[in-house]
Amino acid sequence: MKKRILSCLMALALCLTLLPAASLAAETAPSYVTLAGTPLESGKSYIPKTDGGIAEKSDSSDANYLTYDGGVLTVHGTVAVNGGSSDGLNFDDGTLILAGDGDLTITASNNSAVSGSNESTLTTEGFSGSITLQSVNGDAVQIVKLDLTTGGDIRISSAKIAVNTPKNPVTLKGETVTIETTADSADDATVIAPSLNVTAGGNVTITGNGNT
């Protein structure tokens, strides 16, 4: 009997070691996520508004929308969010996962398209659409760790620094990858990061008038 109990306990312990992924995803979800100044609530869906920002989805006929659930942001259809003067996608600590097969564009005017803390990670899981992150007058991506893989294209652009993550590495894998800045100041580099790893099935373009 004792041997049977011991065997069961060992089997249970082994099973637990095989289940880190789901548990880890739940444990490391960001403490909060906002998009265009709106806090995202788990289990709810959102649509972009024509005048900027987002609203909670209420019409079942809407084909282009986002669903947020426990650290996973799923893209349905073609979603273009204009954050205006608000931040684009902002989250603190933890890992935010992009999923789905739609195309996502986040545009900010004076702030970042994506920002967070040094402990924040933006990544993908089973994502196959295109990702565009752009800021008109700010850094497109700031501080967070960027680890994006998609079957579509990746484009990050800014009039300032395209990717400004001095403490976090950047990994981008897509069909085509474009990182660009129109800045003409030496203070506005295209990419500031400890490392930049880019893989593409097609073209890779990194341009800027400032330091790179």
N, C-alpha and C positions, 0 to 999 in steps of 0.2 A: 504493500500500500504506500509506504514511504517513498519507494522508488518511483511509483506512478505519479505521486504528487510532485516529486523533484523533476521528473521528466516533463510534466505539464508546465511547471514554472520556467524551465529552461526553454521550452518551445515558445511560451509567451514572451519571454525576454528577447528571443530571436526575432519574433514577429514585430516587436516594438522597434527594433533597430532597422527594420525595413520600411518604416513609415515616417521618415523625417520630412518629406516634401510637403505634404498637406499640412502637417502640424506647423512646420516652419513658416509656411505662407501665412497662416492665420496669426502666428505670433509676431511676425515682422511687418504686418500691415501698417501703413502710416497712421499716426495719431489723428491727423486730419488731412483732408484733401479739398482744395478749393479750385474752381475753374471759372475764370472771368469774374472773380470776386464772390462766387456763389459756393457755399459749402456743399459738398456732395454727400448724400445720405445713402447708406448701404441698402440695396434692394430697390432703389428708385432709378428711373430713366429720365434723360434730359435731351432737349432739342436746342439747337442754336437759334437765337432770335435774329431777325433781319436787321434790327437796329443795334446789334451788339449784345454780348452776354448770352446766357442760357436760361431756359425755363424748364420746369418739370414737365415731362411728357404726359399729356392727357388724352390725346387723340390716337386711337389704335391704328389709324391709317398712315401715320407718320412713318416713313421708311428710313429716314436719315436721323439717327439718334445714338446716344451713348447710354450704356447701363453701367452703374457702379455697384460693386458688391464685395465688401471685405478686402479692399486693396487691389481689386481687379477692375480696370476700366475697359469695357468692351465696346468696340466701334461697329455700328451697323450702318451700311450704306456709305454715303459721302457726307462727312461732317466737317464744316468749316466754322470755327468759333473765333469771333473777333472780341478780344477782351477789352478793347478800347483803352482807357486810362488805367484799368485794373490790371493786376498780374494775369498771366495766362493760366498755366497749370502750376499750382503751388502746393507742396506737401512737406510735412516735417517728419524726419526720421523714417525708418522702415523702407519697404520696397513697394513701389507702385508698378503694377503689371498692365501693359497694354495687350489686349486680346481682340480677336475678331478678324473679319476679312474685308472691312471697309477701309476707306481712306480718311485720314485725320489731318486737318490743318488747324494750327493754333497761331493766332496773330495777336501781338500786343503792341500798343503804341509807344508808351514811354517806359514800360517795364519789361520783364523777361517773359518769353513764351513758356519757359519751364524754369522753375526755381525751387529751392528748398535748403536743407541743411547739409553739412558735410557727411552726415550719416544717411542721407536720402539716396535711393537708387531708382532710376526709371529704366525699366527693362520690358521685354516682350515675352509672350508665351503663346505659340501657335498663331502669331500675327502674320497676315499675308498681304495687307494693303500698303498704301504709300503713307509716309509720315512727313509732314512739313511743319517746321517750327521756325517762326520768324518774328522779329521785333523791328519796329520802325525806327525807334530812337533809343533802344536799350540793348543789352546783351541778350541774344536769343536764348541761350542756355546758361544758367548760372549756378555754380557751387555743386550741384548734384552729380552723382556718378551716373554716367550714361552707358547703357549696354543694350543696344537695339539690334534685333535681327528680324528681317522681314523679306517676303518674296517680292515686295514692291520697291519703290524708290524712297530714298531718304534725302531730304533737303533741309538744311539749317542755314538761315541767312539773317543778316543784321546790318544796320548802319554803324554799329559799334563793334563789339567783340562777338563773333558768332558763337563760340563756345568758351566760356570763362569758368573753368573748374580746376583751379590751381592745386587742389589737394586730391582730386579724383580722376581716375583714368577714363578714357573715352573709347568705346568699342562700337563700331557701326558696320553692319552687314546688310546689303541690299542689292537690288538689281543695278541701280545707279546710285551713287552717293555724291552729293554736292554740299560743300561747306563754303560759304562766301560772306565777305563783308565789303561794303562800299566805302568804308572809312578811309580817309586820306591822312590820318594822324598816326605817327609812329607809336603812340600810346594805345592804339586800338588794333590789337593783333587779330588774326583770324581765329586762332585756337591757342588758349592757354590751358595746358593740362600736363600732368606728369608723363602721360603716354597717350598716343593716338594710334588705334588699330583699325584700319579700314579694309573691308573686303567687299568686292562688287562683282556681279556677273557681267556688267557692262562698264560704263565710264566712271572714273573717280575724278572730281573736280574740286580743287581747293584754291580759292583765289582771294586776294585782298591787297590793298595798297599800303597797309601798315605792315608792321613786323609780323612774321608768321612763325 
